[in-house]
Amino acid sequence: MTGLGAPSASADPIIESKTLLGDPTAPDGSRIEKAEYKDDRHIRLYVFSAAMNEKIIVDVQRPADASVPRPSLYLLNGAGGGEDSASWQAQTDALEFLSDKNANIIQPVGGKWSYYTDWINDDPVLGRNKWKTFFTEELPPLVDGALGTNGINAIAGLSTSGTTVLALPIAKPGLFRAAAAYSGCAQTSDPVGSEFVRLVVNTWGGGDADNMWGPPGSPEWAANDPYVHAEALRGTDLYISSGSGIPGQYDTLDGEYALPGSGGLANQLVIGGVIEAGTNYCSHNLQNRLNELGIPATYNFRPTGTHSWGYWRDELQNSWPVLAKGLEL
């Protein structure tokens, strides 16, 4: 049996030999320094990023059938970057849901409060962040060469990464054929959006958003705004979702996907409700913009739901047909 339930259709040559299929180096010198084989489906890669001069952990779930080259789904965590307990793996059964899919599931660990973008300056608290470079120039050729993929990619993410997964296909056209954004805000240079970004980076993350894109209104804010550059999403299979912020089925005292205790629930209802209402505003604006441009997308705007894991679990499953289309599965 595999590590997450579904038996492999045939043996995985990488897992069997405990040897990657290649030892690639990215154009800037980034490379895989080490691979740990966790079980019969999971590998942890230690990737040296030349842009950040740092070793990045990348967790991989191998395809159900790895006997031939398969595509890759890059699955991004939210503001904590998977460095805390707020991750797909800790909070949901996402990997189990994906365990019968014929795709490499690529999960980076790191980059908390960074919006997975390239910062213009190093930050005293959050360090050097060159994540756009990492995701577009460094990591994909390493994943493709070491895991023997077929070079087809899709990307999905929640909350702050719901911005990222729309920005990266714009930054590197053709790299990601499908993108699914759950409770993200595409309008980073809009006054509402920029204040939300600053709240995340400065107030919650302890960093300085001026080191990310400069003061609000600086050119980098618009340069990294998926709403502004929505035309570049043409040809990408898109899935965009959010709730309304009104309490829903997962917002119950000590529920499976609720923060624990009455205090946790209050946090989820009040703060999580306000945040989700904001992302709902952004997502509807993006829908209007894409409609103006004649760019098709799949939307799921739920009448209820806060900014929390139960809804993101459901949205990953709901978005799978869109992701699978982009992955040619």
Kinemage of the C-alpha trace (Angstrom):
@kinemage 1
@onewidth
@group {chain A} dominant
@subgroup {mainchain}
@vectorlist {calphas} color= white
{ca met a 1} P 0.000 0.000 0.000
{ca thr a 2} L 1.072 3.578 -0.479
{ca gly a 3} L 1.669 6.090 2.259
{ca leu a 4} L -1.811 7.613 1.753
{ca gly a 5} L -4.134 4.829 0.874
{ca ala a 6} L -4.152 4.217 -2.862
{ca pro a 7} L -1.877 1.458 -4.189
{ca ser a 8} L 0.562 2.382 -6.924
{ca ala a 9} L -0.352 1.074 -10.351
{ca ser a 10} L 3.281 0.152 -10.871
{ca ala a 11} L 6.595 0.651 -9.171
{ca asp a 12} L 8.107 4.111 -8.917
{ca pro a 13} L 11.697 3.940 -10.162
{ca ile a 14} L 12.767 6.845 -7.942
{ca ile a 15} L 11.273 5.392 -4.772
{ca glu a 16} L 12.529 1.887 -5.565
{ca ser a 17} L 16.097 2.990 -6.224
{ca lys a 18} L 16.057 5.916 -3.764
{ca thr a 19} L 17.797 7.858 -6.513
{ca leu a 20} L 16.549 10.907 -8.388
{ca leu a 21} L 16.402 10.544 -12.170
{ca gly a 22} L 18.883 13.361 -12.671
{ca asp a 23} L 21.045 15.912 -10.901
{ca pro a 24} L 19.973 19.088 -12.684
{ca thr a 25} L 21.212 22.601 -12.055
{ca ala a 26} L 19.099 25.690 -12.761
{ca pro a 27} L 20.599 28.401 -14.981
{ca asp a 28} L 21.534 30.508 -11.948
{ca gly a 29} L 23.206 27.608 -10.143
{ca ser a 30} L 20.299 26.503 -7.962
{ca arg a 31} L 20.367 22.761 -7.288
{ca ile a 32} L 18.972 19.935 -5.189
{ca glu a 33} L 21.426 19.291 -2.367
{ca lys a 34} L 19.704 16.310 -0.762
{ca ala a 35} L 16.670 14.044 -1.059
{ca glu a 36} L 15.044 12.206 1.834
{ca tyr a 37} L 12.767 9.278 1.008
{ca lys a 38} L 10.005 9.415 3.617
{ca asp a 39} L 7.916 6.427 2.481
{ca asp a 40} L 6.695 4.812 -0.735
{ca arg a 41} L 5.071 8.016 -2.022
{ca his a 42} L 6.851 10.937 -0.396
{ca ile a 43} L 10.205 12.643 -0.903
{ca arg a 44} L 11.613 15.723 0.828
{ca leu a 45} L 13.963 17.735 -1.353
{ca tyr a 46} L 16.451 20.253 -0.001
{ca val a 47} L 16.838 22.848 -2.738
{ca phe a 48} L 19.533 25.502 -2.696
{ca ser a 49} L 18.123 28.746 -4.089
{ca ala a 50} L 20.887 30.890 -5.562
{ca ala a 51} L 18.569 33.915 -5.619
{ca met a 52} L 17.944 33.692 -1.875
{ca asn a 53} L 21.240 32.025 -0.942
{ca glu a 54} L 19.231 29.645 1.183
{ca lys a 55} L 18.206 26.007 1.367
{ca ile a 56} L 14.458 25.542 0.754
{ca ile a 57} L 12.505 22.440 1.737
{ca val a 58} L 10.211 21.086 -0.985
{ca asp a 59} L 7.916 18.169 -0.156
{ca val a 60} L 6.846 15.914 -3.018
{ca gln a 61} L 4.047 13.392 -3.295
{ca arg a 62} L 4.689 11.127 -6.264
{ca pro a 63} L 1.967 10.197 -8.783
{ca ala a 64} L -0.239 7.170 -8.270
{ca asp a 65} L 1.428 5.655 -11.341
{ca ala a 66} L 4.960 6.955 -11.781
{ca ser a 67} L 6.004 4.505 -14.467
{ca val a 68} L 5.834 7.230 -17.135
{ca pro a 69} L 6.505 10.999 -16.991
{ca arg a 70} L 3.709 12.869 -15.238
{ca pro a 71} L 2.734 16.529 -14.734
{ca ser a 72} L 3.194 18.557 -11.537
{ca leu a 73} L 0.767 20.451 -9.329
{ca tyr a 74} L 2.433 23.142 -7.239
{ca leu a 75} L 0.319 23.368 -4.064
{ca leu a 76} L 1.063 26.512 -2.036
{ca asn a 77} L 0.245 27.215 1.596
{ca gly a 78} L -0.971 30.551 2.931
{ca ala a 79} L 0.685 33.348 4.889
{ca gly a 80} L 2.724 31.021 7.121
{ca gly a 81} L 4.385 29.362 4.144
{ca gly a 82} L 3.821 25.886 5.594
{ca glu a 83} L 6.319 26.681 8.352
{ca asp a 84} L 3.535 26.576 10.959
{ca ser a 85} L 0.551 24.320 11.599
{ca ala a 86} L -1.582 26.254 9.097
{ca ser a 87} L -0.726 24.017 6.150
{ca trp a 88} L -2.556 21.766 3.711
{ca gln a 89} L -0.943 18.716 5.246
{ca ala a 90} L -1.668 19.603 8.874
{ca gln a 91} L -5.186 20.957 8.425
{ca thr a 92} L -6.752 18.913 5.619
{ca asp a 93} L -6.783 15.583 3.804
{ca ala a 94} L -5.536 17.257 0.609
{ca leu a 95} L -2.713 14.783 0.023
{ca glu a 96} L -5.059 11.869 0.538
{ca phe a 97} L -7.489 13.359 -1.991
{ca leu a 98} L -4.624 13.771 -4.459
{ca ser a 99} L -3.096 10.352 -3.759
{ca asp a 100} L -4.925 8.630 -6.646
{ca lys a 101} L -4.047 11.382 -9.115
{ca asn a 102} L -1.274 10.951 -11.668
{ca ala a 103} L 0.565 14.134 -10.764
{ca asn a 104} L 3.584 15.090 -8.736
{ca ile a 105} L 2.365 17.259 -5.849
{ca ile a 106} L 4.996 19.907 -5.112
{ca gln a 107} L 4.760 21.696 -1.743
{ca pro a 108} L 7.451 24.232 -0.778
{ca val a 109} L 7.984 24.917 2.919
{ca gly a 110} L 9.106 28.466 3.685
{ca gly a 111} L 8.501 32.065 2.695
{ca lys a 112} L 6.160 33.068 5.503
{ca trp a 113} L 4.539 36.501 5.099
{ca ser a 114} L 6.373 37.013 1.781
{ca tyr a 115} L 3.475 36.741 -0.692
{ca tyr a 116} L 5.894 34.461 -2.589
{ca thr a 117} L 7.104 37.421 -4.622
{ca asp a 118} L 10.481 39.034 -5.317
{ca trp a 119} L 11.186 41.724 -2.726
{ca ile a 120} L 13.161 44.780 -3.788
{ca asn a 121} L 15.097 44.844 -0.479
{ca asp a 122} L 16.135 42.351 2.176
{ca asp a 123} L 13.979 42.669 5.290
{ca pro a 124} L 15.449 42.762 8.820
{ca val a 125} L 12.750 40.348 10.033
{ca leu a 126} L 11.742 38.302 6.993
{ca gly a 127} L 15.123 38.152 5.266
{ca arg a 128} L 15.711 37.815 1.542
{ca asn a 129} L 12.668 36.894 -0.484
{ca lys a 130} L 13.040 36.089 -4.170
{ca trp a 131} L 10.191 33.643 -4.477
{ca lys a 132} L 8.979 34.680 -7.919
{ca thr a 133} L 12.445 33.819 -9.213
{ca phe a 134} L 12.403 30.573 -7.243
{ca phe a 135} L 9.040 29.451 -8.639
{ca thr a 136} L 9.599 30.563 -12.232
{ca glu a 137} L 13.332 30.075 -12.884
{ca glu a 138} L 14.902 27.887 -10.202
{ca leu a 139} L 12.550 25.173 -8.968
{ca pro a 140} L 10.723 23.987 -12.137
{ca pro a 141} L 13.810 22.804 -14.066
{ca leu a 142} L 15.053 21.025 -10.936
{ca val a 143} L 11.719 19.289 -10.390
{ca asp a 144} L 11.445 18.327 -14.053
{ca gly a 145} L 14.985 16.965 -14.274
{ca ala a 146} L 15.099 15.167 -10.947
{ca leu a 147} L 11.595 13.683 -11.002
{ca gly a 148} L 11.319 13.007 -14.712
{ca thr a 149} L 8.110 14.981 -15.206
{ca asn a 150} L 6.499 15.704 -18.564
{ca gly a 151} L 6.969 19.451 -18.036
{ca ile a 152} L 3.257 20.297 -17.687
{ca asn a 153} L 2.389 22.307 -14.561
{ca ala a 154} L -0.557 23.737 -12.655
{ca ile a 155} L -0.645 25.745 -9.443
{ca ala a 156} L -3.117 26.215 -6.576
{ca gly a 157} L -3.062 28.265 -3.398
{ca leu a 158} L -5.124 29.860 -0.662
{ca ser a 159} L -5.299 33.240 1.044
{ca thr a 160} L -2.071 35.180 0.345
{ca ser a 161} L -1.044 32.450 -2.098
{ca gly a 162} L -4.343 32.998 -3.861
{ca thr a 163} L -2.664 36.170 -5.093
{ca thr a 164} L 0.570 34.358 -5.927
{ca val a 165} L -1.006 31.641 -8.062
{ca leu a 166} L -2.464 34.324 -10.327
{ca ala a 167} L 0.742 36.391 -10.414
{ca leu a 168} L 3.128 33.556 -11.333
{ca pro a 169} L 1.415 32.524 -14.610
{ca ile a 170} L 1.642 36.196 -15.600
{ca ala a 171} L 5.323 36.399 -14.648
{ca lys a 172} L 6.235 33.298 -16.682
{ca pro a 173} L 3.720 32.743 -19.484
{ca gly a 174} L 3.181 29.087 -20.323
{ca leu a 175} L 4.793 27.707 -17.177
{ca phe a 176} L 1.500 27.027 -15.393
{ca arg a 177} L -1.361 25.899 -17.600
{ca ala a 178} L -3.968 26.071 -14.837
{ca ala a 179} L -4.304 28.106 -11.660
{ca ala a 180} L -6.756 27.785 -8.773
{ca ala a 181} L -7.044 30.663 -6.297
{ca tyr a 182} L -9.008 30.101 -3.080
{ca ser a 183} L -9.883 33.213 -1.025
{ca gly a 184} L -7.156 35.314 -2.596
{ca cys a 185} L -7.047 39.013 -3.468
{ca ala a 186} L -5.758 39.803 -6.945
{ca gln a 187} L -5.887 43.603 -6.560
{ca thr a 188} L -2.621 44.265 -4.767
{ca ser a 189} L -2.297 47.885 -5.956
{ca asp a 190} L -5.923 48.821 -5.261
{ca pro a 191} L -6.221 50.893 -2.034
{ca val a 192} L -8.176 48.109 -0.331
{ca gly a 193} L -5.831 45.413 -1.598
{ca ser a 194} L -2.656 47.276 -0.698
{ca glu a 195} L -3.913 47.875 2.843
{ca phe a 196} L -4.646 44.169 3.169
{ca val a 197} L -1.133 43.302 1.964
{ca arg a 198} L 0.372 45.713 4.475
{ca leu a 199} L -1.780 44.242 7.254
{ca val a 200} L -0.481 40.761 6.466
{ca val a 201} L 3.185 41.679 6.018
{ca asn a 202} L 3.581 44.413 8.640
{ca thr a 203} L 1.069 43.676 11.381
{ca trp a 204} L 0.963 39.897 11.306
{ca gly a 205} L 4.346 39.087 9.821
{ca gly a 206} L 6.424 41.739 11.546
{ca gly a 207} L 8.060 42.744 8.266
{ca asp a 208} L 7.987 45.939 6.247
{ca ala a 209} L 5.986 45.897 3.012
{ca asp a 210} L 8.073 48.844 1.800
{ca asn a 211} L 10.889 46.302 1.433
{ca met a 212} L 8.601 44.172 -0.715
{ca trp a 213} L 7.338 46.603 -3.354
{ca gly a 214} L 8.193 50.028 -1.975
{ca pro a 215} L 5.695 52.478 -0.439
{ca pro a 216} L 2.070 52.079 -1.595
{ca gly a 217} L 1.683 53.576 -5.034
{ca ser a 218} L 5.207 52.612 -6.101
{ca pro a 219} L 5.478 51.004 -9.560
{ca glu a 220} L 6.169 47.521 -8.152
{ca trp a 221} L 2.716 47.377 -6.568
{ca ala a 222} L 1.055 47.666 -9.971
{ca ala a 223} L 3.715 45.514 -11.664
{ca asn a 224} L 2.768 42.617 -9.368
{ca asp a 225} L -1.005 43.132 -9.498
{ca pro a 226} L -2.802 40.266 -11.326
{ca tyr a 227} L -5.895 42.430 -11.770
{ca val a 228} L -3.904 45.087 -13.617
{ca his a 229} L -2.256 42.459 -15.823
{ca ala a 230} L -5.282 40.179 -16.187
{ca glu a 231} L -4.908 40.064 -19.989
{ca ala a 232} L -1.828 37.895 -19.453
{ca leu a 233} L -4.020 35.209 -17.877
{ca arg a 234} L -5.621 34.496 -21.237
{ca gly a 235} L -5.111 30.843 -22.128
{ca thr a 236} L -4.693 29.707 -18.509
{ca asp a 237} L -7.408 27.451 -17.093
{ca leu a 238} L -8.634 29.437 -14.081
{ca tyr a 239} L -10.609 28.559 -10.952
{ca ile a 240} L -11.445 31.391 -8.538
{ca ser a 241} L -13.438 31.027 -5.330
{ca ser a 242} L -14.304 32.755 -2.079
{ca gly a 243} L -16.957 32.806 0.607
{ca ser a 244} L -18.981 35.802 1.736
{ca gly a 245} L -17.618 36.035 5.266
{ca ile a 246} L -20.997 35.079 6.737
{ca pro a 247} L -20.644 32.028 9.060
{ca gly a 248} L -21.155 28.735 7.283
{ca gln a 249} L -21.058 24.980 7.817
{ca tyr a 250} L -17.475 24.848 9.118
{ca asp a 251} L -17.859 27.765 11.529
{ca thr a 252} L -19.072 25.806 14.559
{ca leu a 253} L -17.762 25.456 18.114
{ca asp a 254} L -14.906 22.924 18.163
{ca gly a 255} L -15.788 21.761 14.654
{ca glu a 256} L -13.305 19.728 12.648
{ca tyr a 257} L -12.189 22.788 10.680
{ca ala a 258} L -12.755 25.454 13.338
{ca leu a 259} L -10.175 27.092 15.564
{ca pro a 260} L -10.445 25.424 19.027
{ca gly a 261} L -12.593 26.742 21.840
{ca ser a 262} L -14.976 29.669 22.042
{ca gly a 263} L -12.108 32.135 21.630
{ca gly a 264} L -10.920 30.358 18.494
{ca leu a 265} L -14.393 30.332 17.037
{ca ala a 266} L -14.829 34.034 17.793
{ca asn a 267} L -11.539 34.725 15.988
{ca gln a 268} L -12.649 32.669 13.013
{ca leu a 269} L -16.044 34.371 12.856
{ca val a 270} L -14.882 37.946 13.341
{ca ile a 271} L -11.393 38.179 11.822
{ca gly a 272} L -11.923 35.302 9.398
{ca gly a 273} L -15.248 36.787 8.379
{ca val a 274} L -13.793 40.225 7.668
{ca ile a 275} L -10.863 38.811 5.702
{ca glu a 276} L -13.109 36.594 3.607
{ca ala a 277} L -15.457 39.467 2.872
{ca gly a 278} L -12.424 41.381 1.585
{ca thr a 279} L -11.221 38.545 -0.640
{ca asn a 280} L -14.782 38.143 -1.893
{ca tyr a 281} L -14.737 41.811 -2.971
{ca cys a 282} L -11.420 41.306 -4.779
{ca ser a 283} L -12.529 38.076 -6.441
{ca his a 284} L -15.752 39.573 -7.786
{ca asn a 285} L -13.780 42.514 -9.162
{ca leu a 286} L -11.437 40.091 -10.898
{ca gln a 287} L -14.425 38.255 -12.347
{ca asn a 288} L -15.730 41.531 -13.755
{ca arg a 289} L -12.333 42.336 -15.244
{ca leu a 290} L -11.914 38.911 -16.838
{ca asn a 291} L -15.440 39.152 -18.248
{ca glu a 292} L -14.590 42.549 -19.761
{ca leu a 293} L -11.562 40.953 -21.424
{ca gly a 294} L -13.503 37.892 -22.579
{ca ile a 295} L -11.262 35.548 -20.584
{ca pro a 296} L -13.138 32.459 -19.348
{ca ala a 297} L -12.792 31.143 -15.807
{ca thr a 298} L -14.641 28.874 -13.401
{ca tyr a 299} L -15.989 30.662 -10.307
{ca asn a 300} L -17.441 29.453 -7.031
{ca phe a 301} L -18.691 32.295 -4.864
{ca arg a 302} L -20.264 30.689 -1.810
{ca pro a 303} L -23.063 32.551 0.022
{ca thr a 304} L -21.427 31.717 3.364
{ca gly a 305} L -18.022 30.800 4.757
{ca thr a 306} L -15.112 32.427 6.573
{ca his a 307} L -11.383 32.490 5.817
{ca ser a 308} L -10.737 28.958 7.058
{ca trp a 309} L -9.547 25.470 6.172
{ca gly a 310} L -12.793 23.558 5.749
{ca tyr a 311} L -13.758 25.691 2.789
{ca trp a 312} L -10.297 25.523 1.211
{ca arg a 313} L -10.354 21.731 1.508
{ca asp a 314} L -13.636 21.672 -0.401
{ca glu a 315} L -12.401 24.169 -2.982
{ca leu a 316} L -9.329 22.080 -3.803
{ca gln a 317} L -11.624 19.174 -4.568
{ca asn a 318} L -14.087 21.374 -6.476
{ca ser a 319} L -11.277 22.832 -8.567
{ca trp a 320} L -9.720 19.515 -9.499
{ca pro a 321} L -11.479 19.241 -12.913
{ca val a 322} L -10.029 22.637 -13.885
{ca leu a 323} L -6.561 21.709 -12.634
{ca ala a 324} L -6.767 18.283 -14.286
{ca lys a 325} L -7.670 19.886 -17.617
{ca gly a 326} L -4.602 22.086 -17.451
{ca leu a 327} L -2.467 19.087 -16.439
{ca glu a 328} L -3.908 17.070 -19.349
{ca leu a 329} L -5.092 14.322 -17.005
